[in-house]
Amino acid sequence: MSYPLCYYLPMIMNDITITDNGAALVDGTEYPIHSFDYAGQEAITIPALDLISYDEGETWRDIE
């Protein structure tokens, strides 16, 4: 019996804007963000949406 191969592809979102007051604007709704530096790499997260960006908010992916 064989099973189909399943691959996990992280969702990448580009329609998120970081506002001047330190929030993320997604589809008209503001969400708080959290920024941190780990081992010399800066990251921004949107905890409410389980998203992370490693390039200052240019691209986003699911937190694994």
KEKE-3310 file (N, C-alpha, C; in steps of 0.2 Angstrom, whole numbers, plus 5000, padded with zeros to 4 digits):
npx = (5004:5003:5006:5001:5013:5016:5018:5024:5021:5026:5015:5016:5015:5012:5004:5004:5006:5017:5014:5016:5014:5019:5012:5004:4996:4983:4972:4964:4963:4972:4985:4995:5013:5029:5045:5062:5079:5089:5103:5110:5101:5087:5070:5052:5037:5019:5010:4996:4992:5001:5013:5029:5043:5058:5064:5062:5048:5045:5042:5032:5029:5022:5024:5034)
npy = (4994:5011:5028:5045:5058:5071:5088:5101:5118:5133:5147:5162:5179:5195:5206:5215:5228:5238:5249:5267:5268:5256:5244:5230:5231:5223:5218:5230:5229:5231:5224:5220:5220:5211:5213:5206:5201:5188:5179:5188:5190:5199:5199:5200:5198:5193:5189:5186:5181:5171:5174:5177:5188:5189:5199:5213:5215:5214:5201:5188:5173:5158:5155:5142)
npz = (5000:4996:5001:4998:4996:5007:5008:5017:5015:5019:5023:5014:5016:5010:5011:5022:5033:5042:5055:5060:5073:5079:5076:5067:5051:5045:5032:5036:5050:5065:5073:5087:5087:5090:5092:5091:5094:5090:5091:5083:5073:5067:5071:5067:5075:5073:5085:5087:5074:5072:5064:5056:5052:5045:5038:5041:5039:5026:5020:5026:5036:5042:5059:5064)
capx = (5000:5007:5003:5003:5018:5013:5024:5022:5023:5024:5011:5020:5010:5015:5000:5005:5010:5019:5011:5020:5013:5021:5007:5004:4989:4981:4965:4960:4964:4978:4988:5002:5019:5034:5052:5067:5085:5091:5109:5112:5096:5081:5064:5046:5031:5013:5008:4989:4992:5006:5017:5035:5046:5065:5067:5059:5041:5044:5038:5029:5028:5020:5029:5034)
capy = (5000:5017:5034:5051:5062:5077:5093:5107:5124:5139:5153:5168:5184:5201:5212:5217:5235:5240:5256:5271:5267:5249:5239:5228:5232:5217:5219:5235:5227:5232:5219:5221:5216:5209:5212:5203:5199:5181:5177:5192:5190:5202:5196:5203:5193:5195:5183:5184:5178:5166:5175:5180:5191:5190:5205:5220:5215:5213:5195:5185:5166:5155:5153:5134)
capz = (5000:4996:5003:4995:4999:5009:5009:5021:5012:5024:5020:5014:5015:5008:5012:5029:5034:5049:5055:5063:5080:5081:5075:5060:5048:5040:5030:5040:5057:5068:5078:5090:5085:5094:5089:5095:5091:5092:5088:5078:5067:5070:5068:5070:5075:5075:5089:5086:5068:5071:5058:5058:5047:5046:5033:5042:5037:5019:5019:5032:5035:5048:5064:5064)
cpx = (5004:5003:5005:5008:5014:5019:5020:5025:5021:5020:5015:5015:5014:5011:4999:5009:5011:5018:5017:5020:5015:5016:5007:4996:4988:4974:4961:4960:4971:4980:4994:5007:5024:5040:5057:5073:5088:5097:5111:5107:5090:5075:5058:5041:5025:5010:5001:4988:4997:5011:5023:5039:5054:5068:5063:5052:5040:5040:5037:5028:5025:5025:5028:5035)
cpy = (5006:5023:5040:5055:5069:5082:5099:5113:5130:5144:5159:5174:5191:5207:5214:5223:5236:5248:5260:5270:5260:5244:5236:5229:5227:5217:5224:5234:5228:5227:5221:5217:5215:5209:5210:5202:5193:5179:5181:5193:5194:5199:5200:5198:5196:5189:5181:5180:5172:5167:5178:5183:5192:5196:5211:5220:5215:5207:5192:5177:5164:5153:5145:5132)
cpz = (5000:4998:4999:4999:5001:5010:5013:5018:5016:5020:5020:5012:5014:5009:5019:5030:5041:5050:5060:5071:5083:5081:5068:5057:5043:5039:5034:5047:5060:5073:5081:5088:5091:5090:5094:5091:5094:5088:5082:5072:5070:5067:5071:5069:5076:5078:5088:5079:5067:5065:5061:5052:5049:5042:5034:5040:5030:5017:5025:5030:5042:5053:5065:5071)
residu = (MET:SER:TYR:PRO:LEU:CYS:TYR:TYR:LEU:PRO:MET:ILE:MET:ASN:ASP:ILE:THR:ILE:THR:ASP:ASN:GLY:ALA:ALA:LEU:VAL:ASP:GLY:THR:GLU:TYR:PRO:ILE:HIS:SER:PHE:ASP:TYR:ALA:GLY:GLN:GLU:ALA:ILE:THR:ILE:PRO:ALA:LEU:ASP:LEU:ILE:SER:TYR:ASP:GLU:GLY:GLU:THR:TRP:ARG:ASP:ILE:GLU)
# end
